[in-house]
Amino acid sequence: MAVGLAFQNDGFSFLGLLVLGWLLAAWVRTRLSVAGFPAIASFNRAISDRGGKVRTLRAGRPVRVSITLRQNGWLSWPLVRMEDRIPTDGVWHESPKQS
């Protein structure tokens, strides 16, 4: 938009206003969907290790975290499904001993 105003080019000014309007519309849509989000979706988190589900976390023990974001309603399917896994070539570093 500034380039269009500086060089008095209507095409650049229109393009700048179009991009600005698109960003504003995306921001408004995001604000409205976040405000109404708890009513339309739910989270499910599961923490497990080799032995199964874990109720308490302990330092130094590897765990697997699964998160599912599901839409509420009669036609429900997972919107997002994520798993946090440790890379196979990852190296575990011991935390320093505290005294």
C-alpha positions, -999 to 999 in steps of 0.1 A, spaced: 0 0 0 29 24 8 45 17 -25 12 25 -43 9 57 -24 45 67 -29 45 61 -67 8 70 -71 0 36 -85 -36 26 -79 -29 -11 -85 -4 -14 -56 -28 6 -34 -57 -17 -42 -35 -48 -36 -23 -34 -3 -59 -27 9 -69 -62 -3 -42 -79 17 -50 -57 47 -87 -66 45 -78 -103 41 -56 -102 73 -84 -83 92 -110 -109 81 -87 -138 91 -81 -122 125 -119 -117 131 -126 -152 121 -99 -166 144 -112 -144 174 -148 -156 169 -138 -193 165 -116 -192 196 -144 -176 216 -168 -203 207 -143 -231 207 -151 -249 240 -187 -254 229 -178 -271 196 -147 -292 204 -131 -312 232 -96 -324 239 -85 -359 250 -50 -365 264 -35 -399 272 -1 -404 289 14 -439 288 47 -457 291 57 -493 283 35 -506 310 3 -488 300 -14 -457 313 5 -434 337 -11 -415 365 20 -397 378 51 -385 359 86 -393 372 118 -376 362 140 -395 338 113 -420 327 102 -418 290 64 -414 284 42 -413 253 17 -385 251 -13 -387 227 -36 -357 222 -68 -358 202 -89 -328 193 -124 -339 185 -154 -319 172 -185 -323 194 -218 -333 177 -235 -363 160 -210 -363 131 -177 -363 151 -143 -370 137 -108 -362 150 -97 -328 138 -61 -332 150 -44 -363 164 -8 -359 176 17 -381 193 49 -369 209 76 -395 202 112 -395 210 134 -398 179 152 -432 176 185 -415 172 179 -392 202 203 -391 230 191 -389 266 211 -365 288 210 -369 325 200 -338 344 226 -323 367 224 -334 404 211 -308 427 227 -304 461 
